[in-house]
Amino acid sequence: MENPSESSNGYDPREVRLGKLRRLRELGVDPYRPTTYPVSHHSREIQEAFEHLEGRTVQVAGRVMAIRHHGQAAFVDLHDQQGRIQCHFRADQLGERLWQIFELVDLGDILGVSGTVFKTRRGEVTVEADSFELLSKSLRELPDKWHGLRDVDLRYRQRYLDLLVNPEVRETFAVRSQTIRFIRDFLAAKGFMEVETPVLLPLAGGTEARPFRTHHNALDMELFLRVALELHLKRLIVGGFEKVFEIGRVFRNEGISTRHNPEFTMLELYQAYVDYEAMMRLIEDMLQALLWEVKGSLVIEYQGQRLDFTPPYQRVDLEQRLYEKTGVHWQEIETTADAHRFAARLGITVDRGFYHHQVMDKIVSVLIEPELIQPTFLWHHPVQISPLAKRDPNRPHLSERFELFVAGRELANAFSELNDPLDQRQRFIEQQHQRLAGNEEAHPFDEDFLVALEHAMPPTGGLGLGIDRLVMLLTDSPSIRDVILFPTLRPLPSGHDGE
């Protein structure tokens, strides 16, 4: 993309800046040589402690984001991680050589500035520069004269520029960091132990999804990137840990949308001797505490919708709601052909290759899920679409499972975990029948996991929560790409440098 500051008359800002770099080196200045700078204070610290720091010498460092020249003096806006501090440069204060160097400073350069703290006549806290050091020279102009980066695709491809010129983007990722840190602390306080499980696996199980494949040369074997964290965490429950969690990346070879990125971050946790009802209470407690911490309220705005996270959340029975919408019970749709006819009668388009439960799941996603705006537990999913969840003892064709929906999209998924190894084996066999029938997302047959279950896993509740979608809610972000620092993107055409 052409930089908007470049004109059609052949002016090349990069060449101009390269010329300034040559002149700097002629003056004996190498702007890439400094390895350290003794920063004593950051911008916000100086502003908040002005009464204590007035008249004292400080050292600040940051990126030049504005220069306002006034003859033989200039005001510079220097940005660091905390914000902005104004610096005042004067030729008579700096001396001839330093002023020569200053005249070669551009927007985007990184400076270290030493000087005394004062207030201008307009009352702005400022550093009067006694000396400065050019710590890195920017050879490219910042986009759109530093007022904003508006090209959405360029924002994602060159996230460093997005962070530089859009303060609200930096705030989004500060909230993301705060959210993950809070969840870790919350779970640790409840006795959960954080663990790490493998990313490369001989089988990609834990959910129905198409995995990424790779090859390990030394072992000459096919491996998969994990699609979920579940099965190894449950092995730890078998091994005697009673409360474990992991926050980690998972990878699914699926399409890209405002809600989906091929790699994303999941929280999964498992607790022995509890069921899915306990998981409902846990996520209500966790979200309530998180909202108070991050937003200071249990009521937030998301894309024009008012969302109230005050517990308890509404509970909607999936089978009952489907009947209310269609007059048909899930069990009445017995075959894949029946499911396709059902979808056609409802006017819902589905992939011709979809297996029975994929069609039914699509129908639910169209008819039911978009209406679940306030935090809602959609529960009692059919066992057909819940191969790792316990059966409801009163309705054995249904499972002790729930999904948490907010603003019409899934935020979390949880079950009473299936710990009957014989039932689990049979469900894996049924999944293989689906795979042979063409369902590439069917759960693989994991004999090693079955062996673990045969050593006895206690009753266990499990929960998976999408960190990215949670941060979208907390930051009012419309797309998952807005909350992932470097989202997956289609490659640019060959020879395109992204500018």
C-alpha positions as CSV (number, residue, x, y, z in Angstrom):
1,M,0.0,0.0,0.0
2,E,1.4,3.4,-0.9
3,N,2.2,5.6,2.1
4,P,-0.4,8.4,2.0
5,S,2.4,11.0,2.7
6,E,4.1,10.1,-0.6
7,S,3.1,12.3,-3.6
8,S,3.1,11.4,-7.2
9,N,6.0,13.7,-8.0
10,G,8.7,11.1,-7.2
11,Y,9.3,12.3,-3.6
12,D,10.6,9.3,-1.6
13,P,10.6,9.9,2.2
14,R,12.7,6.9,2.8
15,E,15.5,8.3,0.5
16,V,15.2,11.6,2.3
17,R,15.7,9.8,5.7
18,L,18.6,7.8,4.3
19,G,20.2,11.1,3.4
20,K,19.8,12.3,6.9
21,L,21.3,9.1,8.2
22,R,24.4,9.7,6.0
23,R,24.7,13.2,7.4
24,L,24.4,12.0,10.9
25,R,27.2,9.5,10.3
26,E,29.3,12.3,8.8
27,L,28.8,14.1,12.1
28,G,30.1,11.0,13.9
29,V,26.7,9.9,15.1
30,D,25.6,6.2,14.6
31,P,21.9,6.1,15.7
32,Y,22.0,2.3,15.9
33,R,25.1,2.1,18.1
34,P,23.6,2.9,21.6
35,T,22.8,-0.3,23.5
36,T,21.4,1.3,26.7
37,Y,19.9,4.5,27.9
38,P,19.5,5.3,31.7
39,V,15.8,6.0,31.8
40,S,15.0,7.4,35.2
41,H,11.3,8.2,34.8
42,H,8.4,7.5,32.4
43,S,5.9,10.0,31.1
44,R,3.0,9.4,33.5
45,E,5.3,9.2,36.5
46,I,6.7,12.7,35.7
47,Q,3.2,14.2,35.3
48,E,1.8,12.6,38.4
49,A,4.8,13.5,40.5
50,F,5.4,17.0,39.1
51,E,5.4,18.8,42.4
52,H,8.2,16.5,43.6
53,L,10.1,16.6,40.3
54,E,9.9,20.3,39.4
55,G,13.4,21.6,38.7
56,R,15.0,18.2,39.0
57,T,16.8,16.4,36.2
58,V,15.2,13.3,34.6
59,Q,16.1,11.0,31.8
60,V,13.2,9.9,29.5
61,A,13.2,7.9,26.3
62,G,10.6,7.2,23.6
63,R,9.5,7.7,20.1
64,V,9.1,11.2,18.5
65,M,5.4,11.5,17.5
66,A,5.2,15.3,16.9
67,I,7.7,18.2,16.4
68,R,6.6,21.8,16.6
69,H,9.4,24.2,15.5
70,H,9.6,27.7,16.7
71,G,12.7,29.2,15.1
72,Q,15.8,28.1,17.1
73,A,13.6,26.0,19.5
74,A,11.1,23.2,19.2
75,F,8.6,21.2,21.2
76,V,8.7,17.5,20.8
77,D,6.1,15.0,21.9
78,L,7.9,11.9,23.1
79,H,5.8,8.7,23.5
80,D,6.7,5.8,25.8
81,Q,4.7,2.9,27.1
82,Q,2.9,5.0,29.7
83,G,1.9,7.9,27.4
84,R,3.3,11.2,26.2
85,I,5.7,13.7,27.6
86,Q,6.5,17.1,26.0
87,C,10.2,18.0,25.6
88,H,11.6,21.4,24.8
89,F,14.7,21.8,22.7
90,R,16.6,25.1,22.4
91,A,19.7,25.7,20.2
92,D,21.3,27.9,22.8
93,Q,20.8,25.3,25.5
94,L,22.0,22.3,23.4
95,G,25.0,23.9,21.7
96,E,25.8,24.0,18.0
97,R,26.7,20.3,17.5
98,L,23.6,18.9,19.3
99,W,21.3,21.3,17.5
100,Q,22.8,20.2,14.2
101,I,21.9,16.6,15.2
102,F,18.4,17.6,16.4
103,E,17.7,19.2,13.0
104,L,18.1,15.7,11.5
105,V,15.5,14.2,13.8
106,D,12.3,12.9,12.2
107,L,8.9,11.7,13.4
108,G,9.3,8.1,14.4
109,D,12.9,8.4,15.7
110,I,13.6,7.2,19.1
111,L,15.4,9.6,21.5
112,G,16.8,9.6,25.0
113,V,16.4,13.0,26.6
114,S,18.0,14.4,29.8
115,G,16.7,17.6,31.2
116,T,14.9,19.5,34.0
117,V,11.1,19.3,34.7
118,F,9.1,22.5,34.4
119,K,5.6,23.7,33.3
120,T,5.0,25.9,30.3
121,R,2.9,29.1,30.5
122,R,0.0,26.9,29.3
123,G,0.5,24.6,32.3
124,E,1.9,21.6,30.4
125,V,4.5,19.5,32.2
126,T,7.6,19.5,30.1
127,V,11.2,18.4,30.1
128,E,13.7,21.2,29.2
129,A,16.3,19.2,27.2
130,D,19.9,19.8,28.4
131,S,21.2,16.9,26.1
132,F,19.7,14.1,24.1
133,E,20.9,11.0,22.3
134,L,19.5,9.6,19.1
135,L,18.9,5.9,20.0
136,S,17.4,4.7,16.7
137,K,16.6,6.3,13.3
138,S,13.3,5.6,11.6
139,L,13.8,5.2,7.9
140,R,10.1,5.1,7.1
141,E,7.4,7.7,7.9
142,L,4.6,6.8,10.3
143,P,1.3,6.3,8.5
144,D,-1.2,9.1,7.9
145,K,0.9,11.8,9.6
146,W,0.6,9.8,13.0
147,H,-3.1,10.7,13.3
148,G,-4.3,7.2,12.7
149,L,-3.9,4.0,10.7
150,R,-7.2,3.5,9.0
151,D,-6.5,0.6,6.5
152,V,-7.8,-2.4,8.5
153,D,-5.8,-4.9,6.6
154,L,-2.6,-2.9,7.0
155,R,-3.4,-2.5,10.8
156,Y,-3.3,-6.3,11.2
157,R,-0.3,-6.9,8.9
158,Q,1.8,-4.2,10.5
159,R,0.5,-4.4,14.0
160,Y,3.6,-2.4,15.3
161,L,2.3,0.6,13.4
162,D,-1.2,0.0,14.7
163,L,0.1,0.0,18.2
164,L,2.2,3.2,17.6
165,V,-0.5,5.4,16.2
166,N,-3.7,4.0,17.8
167,P,-3.7,4.3,21.6
168,E,-7.0,2.4,21.9
169,V,-5.3,-0.6,20.3
170,R,-2.6,-0.6,23.0
171,E,-5.3,-0.4,25.6
172,T,-7.1,-3.5,24.1
173,F,-3.9,-5.6,24.6
174,A,-3.4,-4.1,28.0
175,V,-6.9,-5.4,28.9
176,R,-6.0,-8.8,27.4
177,S,-2.9,-9.1,29.5
178,Q,-4.9,-8.0,32.6
179,T,-7.6,-10.5,31.9
180,I,-5.3,-13.5,31.6
181,R,-3.3,-12.4,34.7
182,F,-6.6,-12.1,36.6
183,I,-7.8,-15.5,35.5
184,R,-4.6,-17.1,36.6
185,D,-4.7,-15.5,40.0
186,F,-8.4,-16.3,40.4
187,L,-7.9,-20.0,39.7
188,A,-4.7,-20.2,41.8
189,A,-6.6,-18.8,44.7
190,K,-9.2,-21.6,44.3
191,G,-6.5,-24.2,44.5
192,F,-6.0,-24.9,40.7
193,M,-2.6,-25.8,39.5
194,E,-1.4,-24.4,36.2
195,V,0.2,-26.9,33.8
196,E,1.5,-27.2,30.3
197,T,0.6,-30.0,27.9
198,P,1.9,-31.0,24.5
199,V,1.2,-28.9,21.4
200,L,2.5,-31.6,19.0
201,L,0.4,-34.8,19.2
202,P,0.1,-38.2,17.4
203,L,-3.7,-37.7,17.5
204,A,-5.5,-34.3,17.7
205,G,-8.5,-35.0,20.0
206,G,-10.6,-33.2,22.5
207,T,-13.1,-31.7,20.1
208,E,-14.4,-32.2,16.6
209,A,-12.2,-30.1,14.4
210,R,-9.8,-30.4,11.4
211,P,-6.2,-30.3,12.6
212,F,-3.0,-29.0,11.1
213,R,-0.6,-31.8,10.1
214,T,3.2,-31.8,10.2
215,H,6.0,-34.3,10.0
216,H,8.7,-35.1,12.5
217,N,11.8,-36.0,10.6
218,A,13.8,-37.7,13.3
219,L,11.0,-40.1,14.3
220,D,9.6,-40.2,10.7
221,M,6.1,-39.8,12.0
222,E,3.1,-37.7,11.3
223,L,2.1,-35.3,14.1
224,F,-0.8,-32.8,14.6
225,L,-1.1,-29.5,16.2
226,R,-3.5,-29.7,19.1
227,V,-7.1,-28.7,18.5
228,A,-8.0,-28.7,22.3
229,L,-6.3,-29.1,25.7
230,E,-8.8,-31.6,27.1
231,L,-7.4,-35.1,26.9
232,H,-4.0,-34.5,28.4
233,L,-5.5,-32.5,31.2
234,K,-7.9,-35.3,32.0
235,R,-4.9,-37.7,32.1
236,L,-3.6,-35.5,34.9
237,I,-6.9,-36.0,36.8
238,V,-6.4,-39.7,36.4
239,G,-2.9,-39.2,37.7
240,G,-4.1,-37.7,41.0
241,F,-4.2,-34.0,40.5
242,E,-7.7,-32.7,41.5
243,K,-7.7,-29.2,40.1
244,V,-5.7,-28.3,36.9
245,F,-5.8,-25.6,34.3
246,E,-4.0,-24.5,31.2
247,I,-4.1,-21.3,29.1
248,G,-2.6,-22.0,25.8
249,R,-2.8,-21.8,22.0
250,V,-4.9,-24.3,20.1
251,F,-4.9,-24.7,16.3
252,R,-7.8,-25.6,14.0
253,N,-7.6,-25.8,10.2
254,E,-10.8,-23.9,9.6
255,G,-12.0,-20.7,7.9
256,I,-11.2,-17.2,9.0
257,S,-14.0,-14.9,10.2
258,T,-14.7,-12.2,12.7
259,R,-15.1,-15.0,15.3
260,H,-12.5,-17.5,14.0
261,N,-8.7,-17.5,13.7
262,P,-6.8,-20.7,12.9
263,E,-4.8,-20.3,16.1
264,F,-6.4,-18.9,19.2
265,T,-6.1,-19.0,23.0
266,M,-8.1,-21.3,25.3
267,L,-8.5,-21.7,29.0
268,E,-9.3,-25.3,30.0
269,L,-9.8,-26.4,33.6
270,Y,-10.7,-29.7,35.2
271,Q,-11.8,-30.3,38.8
272,A,-12.3,-33.8,40.3
273,Y,-15.4,-34.7,42.3
274,V,-17.7,-32.1,40.8
275,D,-20.1,-31.9,37.9
276,Y,-21.2,-29.4,35.2
277,E,-23.4,-27.6,37.7
278,A,-20.2,-26.7,39.7
279,M,-18.7,-25.5,36.4
280,M,-21.7,-23.1,35.9
281,R,-21.1,-21.7,39.4
282,L,-17.4,-21.4,38.8
283,I,-17.7,-19.5,35.5
284,E,-20.4,-17.2,37.0
285,D,-18.1,-16.4,39.9
286,M,-15.0,-15.9,37.7
287,L,-16.7,-13.6,35.2
288,Q,-18.4,-11.6,38.0
289,A,-15.0,-11.0,39.7
290,L,-13.3,-10.3,36.3
291,L,-15.9,-7.7,35.2
292,W,-15.5,-5.9,38.5
293,E,-11.7,-5.9,38.1
294,V,-11.5,-4.9,34.5
295,K,-14.7,-2.8,33.9
296,G,-15.8,-1.8,37.4
297,S,-19.3,-3.0,36.6
298,L,-21.3,-6.1,35.8
299,V,-23.1,-4.3,33.0
300,I,-21.1,-3.5,29.8
301,E,-21.9,-2.3,26.3
302,Y,-20.9,-4.6,23.4
303,Q,-21.5,-3.4,19.8
304,G,-24.5,-1.4,21.0
305,Q,-26.0,-4.2,23.2
306,R,-26.3,-3.8,26.9
307,L,-25.0,-7.0,28.6
308,D,-25.6,-7.8,32.3
309,F,-23.3,-10.4,33.8
310,T,-25.1,-10.5,37.2
311,P,-25.5,-14.1,38.2
312,P,-27.4,-16.4,38.0
313,Y,-27.4,-16.7,34.2
314,Q,-30.5,-17.9,32.3
315,R,-30.6,-21.6,31.4
316,V,-32.1,-22.7,28.1
317,D,-32.7,-26.4,27.3
318,L,-31.4,-27.0,23.8
319,E,-33.9,-29.8,22.9
320,Q,-36.9,-27.9,24.3
321,R,-35.9,-24.6,22.5
322,L,-35.5,-26.5,19.2
323,Y,-39.0,-28.0,19.6
324,E,-40.4,-24.5,20.4
325,K,-38.8,-23.1,17.3
326,T,-39.7,-26.0,14.9
327,G,-42.3,-28.3,16.4
328,V,-39.8,-31.1,15.9
329,H,-37.8,-33.0,18.6
330,W,-34.1,-33.7,17.8
331,Q,-34.7,-37.4,18.3
332,E,-37.3,-37.4,15.5
333,I,-34.5,-36.6,13.0
334,E,-32.9,-40.0,12.8
335,T,-30.7,-40.0,9.6
336,T,-28.5,-37.7,7.7
337,A,-31.0,-37.6,4.9
338,D,-33.7,-36.6,7.4
339,A,-31.5,-33.8,8.8
340,H,-30.9,-32.4,5.3
341,R,-34.6,-32.4,4.5
342,F,-35.3,-30.8,7.9
343,A,-32.8,-28.0,7.1
344,A,-34.3,-27.5,3.7
345,R,-37.8,-27.2,5.1
346,L,-36.5,-24.5,7.5
347,G,-34.8,-22.7,4.6
348,I,-31.3,-23.2,6.1
349,T,-28.5,-23.9,3.7
350,V,-26.0,-26.5,4.8
351,D,-23.0,-28.2,3.1
352,R,-24.2,-31.3,1.2
353,G,-21.4,-33.3,2.8
354,F,-22.5,-32.6,6.3
355,Y,-23.2,-35.6,8.6
356,H,-26.4,-35.8,10.6
357,H,-25.2,-34.0,13.7
358,Q,-23.4,-31.3,11.7
359,V,-26.6,-30.4,10.0
360,M,-28.5,-30.3,13.3
361,D,-25.8,-28.2,14.9
362,K,-26.0,-25.8,12.0
363,I,-29.8,-25.5,12.5
364,V,-29.2,-24.7,16.2
365,S,-26.6,-22.1,15.3
366,V,-29.1,-20.3,13.0
367,L,-32.3,-20.6,14.9
368,I,-31.3,-20.5,18.6
369,E,-27.8,-19.1,19.2
370,P,-28.3,-15.6,17.8
371,E,-31.1,-15.0,20.2
372,L,-28.9,-15.7,23.3
373,I,-27.8,-12.1,23.9
374,Q,-27.6,-11.9,27.7
375,P,-25.2,-14.5,29.3
376,T,-27.1,-17.8,28.9
377,F,-26.3,-21.4,29.5
378,L,-27.5,-23.5,26.6
379,W,-27.5,-27.0,28.1
380,H,-28.4,-30.7,27.7
381,H,-26.9,-31.2,24.3
382,P,-27.6,-34.5,22.6
383,V,-24.9,-37.2,23.2
384,Q,-24.4,-37.4,19.4
385,I,-22.6,-34.0,19.5
386,S,-21.0,-34.5,22.9
387,P,-18.7,-37.5,22.6
388,L,-16.7,-36.7,25.8
389,A,-19.6,-35.7,28.1
390,K,-21.6,-37.8,30.6
391,R,-25.1,-38.8,29.9
392,D,-28.0,-37.1,31.7
393,P,-29.2,-40.0,33.9
394,N,-32.9,-38.9,33.4
395,R,-32.6,-38.5,29.7
396,P,-29.8,-40.8,28.5
397,H,-29.9,-39.4,24.9
398,L,-28.8,-36.0,26.3
399,S,-25.6,-35.0,28.0
400,E,-24.6,-33.1,31.1
401,R,-23.1,-30.4,29.0
402,F,-23.6,-26.6,28.6
403,E,-22.3,-23.9,26.4
404,L,-22.2,-20.3,27.6
405,F,-23.5,-17.8,25.1
406,V,-23.1,-14.0,25.2
407,A,-24.2,-11.6,22.5
408,G,-25.2,-14.5,20.3
409,R,-21.9,-16.3,20.3
410,E,-20.4,-19.2,22.2
411,L,-18.0,-18.1,24.9
412,A,-17.5,-21.4,26.9
413,N,-18.2,-25.1,26.7
414,A,-18.4,-27.5,29.7
415,F,-19.4,-31.0,30.8
416,S,-19.6,-33.5,33.5
417,E,-16.7,-35.4,32.0
418,L,-17.4,-38.9,30.7
419,N,-15.3,-41.3,32.8
420,D,-16.9,-44.6,31.8
421,P,-14.2,-46.2,29.6
422,L,-16.6,-48.6,27.9
423,D,-19.1,-45.9,27.0
424,Q,-16.2,-43.7,25.8
425,R,-14.8,-46.5,23.6
426,Q,-18.2,-47.0,22.0
427,R,-18.5,-43.3,21.3
428,F,-15.1,-43.3,19.7
429,I,-16.2,-46.2,17.5
430,E,-19.3,-44.2,16.5
431,Q,-17.0,-41.3,15.6
432,Q,-15.0,-43.5,13.4
433,H,-18.1,-44.5,11.5
434,Q,-18.7,-40.8,10.9
435,R,-15.2,-40.4,9.7
436,L,-15.5,-43.2,7.2
437,A,-18.8,-41.6,6.1
438,G,-16.8,-38.4,5.2
439,N,-16.9,-36.3,8.4
440,E,-13.2,-35.1,8.5
441,E,-13.9,-33.4,11.9
442,A,-15.0,-36.6,13.7
443,H,-13.1,-37.3,16.9
444,P,-10.1,-39.7,16.4
445,F,-10.0,-43.0,18.1
446,D,-7.5,-42.4,21.0
447,E,-6.6,-45.8,22.5
448,D,-4.0,-44.3,24.9
449,F,-6.7,-42.0,26.4
450,L,-9.0,-45.0,26.8
451,V,-6.2,-46.9,28.7
452,A,-6.0,-43.9,31.0
453,L,-9.7,-44.0,31.7
454,E,-9.5,-47.7,32.4
455,H,-7.3,-46.8,35.3
456,A,-10.3,-44.9,36.7
457,M,-10.9,-41.2,36.5
458,P,-12.9,-39.7,39.4
459,P,-16.2,-37.8,38.6
460,T,-14.9,-34.6,37.0
461,G,-16.2,-31.3,35.8
462,G,-14.4,-29.6,32.9
463,L,-14.7,-26.2,31.3
464,G,-13.2,-24.6,28.2
465,L,-13.4,-20.8,27.7
466,G,-12.2,-18.8,24.6
467,I,-9.9,-16.1,25.8
468,D,-10.0,-14.1,22.6
469,R,-13.8,-13.9,22.5
470,L,-13.8,-12.9,26.2
471,V,-11.4,-10.0,25.5
472,M,-13.6,-9.0,22.5
473,L,-16.5,-8.5,24.9
474,L,-14.4,-6.6,27.5
475,T,-13.0,-4.3,24.8
476,D,-16.1,-3.9,22.6
477,S,-14.1,-5.3,19.7
478,P,-16.1,-6.5,16.7
479,S,-13.5,-8.9,15.3
480,I,-11.2,-11.6,16.8
481,R,-8.4,-10.1,14.8
482,D,-8.7,-6.9,17.0
483,V,-7.7,-8.9,20.1
484,I,-4.9,-11.1,18.6
485,L,-1.7,-9.3,18.2
486,F,-0.7,-11.0,14.9
487,P,-3.7,-12.7,13.4
488,T,-3.5,-15.1,10.4
489,L,-3.8,-13.3,7.1
490,R,-3.8,-14.2,3.5
491,P,-0.3,-13.5,2.0
492,L,0.2,-10.4,0.0
493,P,1.0,-10.7,-3.7
494,S,4.7,-11.4,-4.4
495,G,6.8,-8.3,-4.2
496,H,4.3,-6.3,-2.1
497,D,6.0,-4.9,1.0
498,G,2.7,-4.0,2.8
499,E,3.2,-0.2,2.4
